[in-house]
Amino acid sequence: MAAPVGGRGFVSEINVTPFVDVMLVLLILFMVTAPMMTEGLVVDLPETREVAALPAEDANIVLTVRRDNTLYLDVYQVDLAELETKVKLLVTDQKKQLFLQADKDVPYGLVVNVMGRLRAAGVEKLGVIAVRETVIPDAGAAPRETRR
């Protein structure tokens, strides 16, 4: 077998420098874009005293009712007229759990209408999303005495 031009033999080692460069660029892109992908829809949720953590499973779908009365199934906008069909297709038929988050300024009648349509679509269990109530102590109040 003839040696390549230049008198050197074949190199059997892999040059990993370009591979490492590409992987570092991909890692940086992932680190920059990952937080943007977890951003949800902006909703001013009502406050309550007791709040349980939302399950982190993939078997959950969140229905959002925004202040301007628009509806979103996860991040996809859906009309009120087609809500039953979409929920039946995406939630009921796939046996996923549905959570409702509504802006605190949404009219009560709209929330009840949405909940009725969800019930008609076959949703038996509906979780409601809220935020924990922030309790600010009254700075001007005198400390309470304890009696024995």
Secondary structure, 3 states (H helix, E strand, C coil): CCCCCCCCCCCCCCCCHHHHHHHHHHHHHHHHHHHHHCCCCCCCCCEECCCCCCCCCCCEEEEEECCCCCEEECCEEECCCCHHHHHHHHHHCCCCEEEEEECCCCCHHHHHHHHHHHHHCCCCCEEECCEECCCCCCCCCCCCCCCC
